[in-house]
């Protein structure tokens, strides 16, 4: 945050809100990392901060919320982004359902990996990991690994090109559109 303000020459006092995405929110990321980060960056205490969680899309959600605030006229300057440190994610132990439990065989969970401590009332297919969900979506849409790799390589090549460009979307998006007709697919993606 501090480096962003320094690189842009922005006076941090002009920032009306800091919106950061953080999926895990454990360890040093706990509580409200957007607000804590702003304070640690030396921003004035008048700069508010909120942390949002949309799992792997948390940073994107932060940017979308910031954009909406600016577009609606609620704010002029928002600092939005995301933070995550999975290598620093702690192990946790659930609290017992009973008060003052005797020590016993409690499960220690690694907070760095996918769903853990799931609510047993949820169907298991609702709590599958991102990797499992991606594999399932690929099977349903008929997308093989080679097509995924080609899409990724093309995306990286497109990103390296200087200036505004457009590239035709590759095969995976066409398959998704055919198998999920409600999905809107554009002929090109633009920077």
C-alpha positions, 0 to 999 in steps of 0.5 A, spaced: 500 500 500 505 504 501 509 503 495 503 504 491 502 511 494 509 512 493 509 510 486 503 514 484 505 520 488 498 519 491 497 523 498 494 517 502 489 522 505 485 522 499 484 515 499 477 514 501 477 507 503 482 501 502 478 495 500 482 488 500 480 481 498 483 475 503 480 468 502 484 465 508 484 471 513 488 467 518 495 468 521 497 475 520 492 476 515 486 475 520 481 481 522 481 486 517 487 486 513 485 492 509 485 496 515 491 494 518 495 494 512 493 501 511 495 503 518 502 499 517 503 503 511 502 509 515 496 512 512 492 517 516 487 514 521 481 517 517 482 512 511 478 506 512 479 499 510 474 493 509 476 486 507 472 482 503 472 474 502 470 471 495 475 465 496 479 465 490 476 471 487 477 476 493 481 481 490 477 481 483 471 482 488 475 488 492 476 491 485 469 491 483 467 494 489 471 499 489 469 501 482 462 501 484 463 506 489 467 510 484 462 509 478 456 511 483 459 517 486 460 514 493 468 515 492 473 518 488 479 515 490 479 507 492 485 503 493 483 496 492 487 489 491 488 483 495 493 479 499 494 472 501 500 468 504 498 461 504 505 459 506 504 463 513 497 460 514 496 457 521 494 450 523 488 450 527 484 446 532 476 446 532 473 448 539 469 443 542 461 443 541 461 441 549 463 446 554 469 445 558 471 438 554 476 433 556 482 433 552 482 428 547 483 427 539 482 433 536 483 434 529 488 439 527 487 443 520 491 446 515 488 452 513 492 453 507 488 448 503 481 448 501 475 446 504 476 444 512 471 444 518 465 443 513 458 444 515 456 436 515 449 439 513 452 441 506 452 436 500 459 434 499 459 436 492 458 444 494 464 443 498 469 440 493 476 444 492 477 448 486 482 443 483 476 438 483 471 443 481 476 445 475 476 438 473 469 437 473 468 443 469 473 440 464 469 434 464 462 436 463 465 441 458 469 436 454 475 440 455 482 436 455 489 438 458 492 440 451 486 445 450 487 448 457 495 449 456 494 452 449 489 457 452 494 459 458 499 459 453 495 464 449 493 468 455 500 469 457 503 471 450 497 476 449 499 479 456 506 480 454 504 484 448 505 492 448 499 496 448 492 495 447 490 488 443 485 483 442 485 476 441 480 471 439 478 466 444 480 459 444 477 453 444 475 452 451 470 458 451 467 456 445 465 449 449 463 453 455 458 457 451 455 451 447 455 447 454 452 452 458 448 457 453 446 462 458 454 464 459 456 470 454 462 469 450 465 475 446 469 473 440 475 477 443 478 479 449 480 486 450 485 489 455 
